[in-house]
Amino acid sequence: MSNLTISVDDELVRRARIKAIEEGTSLSAKVRDFLASYAMGSTQPRFTPAPELPVFRGAGGLQPGVQAGSNKSLLAAADGHTPPAPAP
């Protein structure tokens, strides 16, 4: 196996190493994978598809007292607090 010396910004290497560790691999393995793909003609990085997020498909609309046009009311409801009474 050959060693390759490249110049890369220190911060970029640091962030890439952290991400590789989070993915359970090494930065060297990620570079090898990229170079193999590149050498075979694929310049597109391999991304894993985004996970499917749960979506509420229920009905009923807003809770009583929540004002759709009020950020304060929506934030309070999202935090589980009783929505403030509507202004007269």
C-alpha positions as CSV (number, residue, x, y, z in Angstrom):
1,M,0.0,0.0,0.0
2,S,1.3,3.5,-0.9
3,N,1.5,6.5,1.4
4,L,0.2,9.7,0.0
5,T,1.1,13.2,1.3
6,I,-1.5,15.9,0.8
7,S,-2.0,19.4,2.1
8,V,-5.3,20.0,3.8
9,D,-6.5,22.8,6.1
10,D,-6.1,21.7,9.8
11,E,-9.7,22.5,10.7
12,L,-11.0,20.5,7.8
13,V,-9.0,17.5,8.8
14,R,-10.1,17.8,12.5
15,R,-13.8,18.0,11.5
16,A,-13.4,15.1,9.0
17,R,-11.7,12.9,11.6
18,I,-14.5,13.6,14.1
19,K,-17.2,12.7,11.5
20,A,-15.3,9.5,10.5
21,I,-15.1,8.4,14.1
22,E,-18.9,9.1,14.5
23,E,-19.5,6.9,11.5
24,G,-17.3,4.1,13.0
25,T,-14.5,4.4,10.5
26,S,-11.2,6.3,10.0
27,L,-10.4,9.3,7.9
28,S,-7.9,7.1,5.9
29,A,-10.7,4.6,5.1
30,K,-12.9,7.5,3.9
31,V,-10.1,8.9,1.7
32,R,-9.4,5.4,0.3
33,D,-13.2,5.0,-0.5
34,F,-13.3,8.4,-2.2
35,L,-10.2,7.7,-4.3
36,A,-11.5,4.3,-5.4
37,S,-14.8,5.8,-6.5
38,Y,-12.9,8.6,-8.2
39,A,-10.6,6.2,-10.0
40,M,-13.5,4.2,-11.3
41,G,-15.1,7.4,-12.8
42,S,-17.5,8.3,-10.1
43,T,-17.0,11.8,-8.9
44,Q,-20.2,11.9,-6.9
45,P,-19.7,11.4,-3.1
46,R,-21.7,8.5,-1.7
47,F,-24.3,9.8,0.7
48,T,-26.6,7.8,2.8
49,P,-30.2,8.7,2.2
50,A,-31.8,10.9,4.9
51,P,-33.9,8.9,7.4
52,E,-37.6,9.0,7.0
53,L,-39.0,11.4,9.6
54,P,-42.3,10.7,11.4
55,V,-45.2,12.8,10.2
56,F,-48.4,13.4,12.2
57,R,-51.3,12.5,10.0
58,G,-54.0,13.1,12.6
59,A,-56.8,15.6,12.5
60,G,-58.2,18.2,14.7
61,G,-56.1,21.3,14.1
62,L,-54.8,23.6,16.9
63,Q,-55.5,23.2,20.5
64,P,-58.2,25.5,21.9
65,G,-56.6,28.8,22.7
66,V,-53.6,28.5,20.4
67,Q,-53.4,31.4,18.0
68,A,-51.8,30.4,14.7
69,G,-50.7,34.0,14.0
70,S,-48.9,34.4,17.4
71,N,-45.4,33.1,17.8
72,K,-45.7,33.4,21.6
73,S,-48.8,31.3,21.6
74,L,-47.3,28.6,19.3
75,L,-44.0,28.5,21.3
76,A,-45.9,28.1,24.5
77,A,-48.0,25.3,23.1
78,A,-44.9,23.6,21.7
79,D,-43.3,23.7,25.2
80,G,-46.4,22.1,26.7
81,H,-47.6,25.3,28.5
82,T,-51.1,26.5,28.5
83,P,-51.5,29.0,25.7
84,P,-52.1,32.5,26.8
85,A,-55.6,33.8,26.6
86,P,-56.4,35.5,23.3
87,A,-56.3,39.3,23.4
88,P,-59.8,40.9,23.4
